[in-house]
């Protein structure tokens, strides 16, 4: 079972920046896709950004503001968030999709991001 640990959340003013980290318990070379999701109160969980070894994808709402990247040496995926808006407020979750006898999904515990003045 892959373990994911998120860090870097907190309170930030509108227009500010935060960087979230997702550290995996296995080599990320063994993970097909890492994604960052978020869930705001009374809303469904949505995919914010994802990364494979060859590509990245972003939700339209964060394109140009968020950047997902990976550090293979640290088995860590980052989500750099800039120009933050109040509507970015949510609990952010890291997800890893990997193959072990079958496709599996692992989730982090979630981390709060609050954008408010």
Secondary structure, DSSP 8 states (H G I E B T S, - for coil): ---EEEE--EEE-TT--EEEEEEESS-GGGEEEEEEEEE-TTS--EEEEEE-SS-EEE-TTTTTTEEEEEEGGGTEEEEEE-S--GGG-EEEEEEEEEESSSEEEEE---EEEEE--
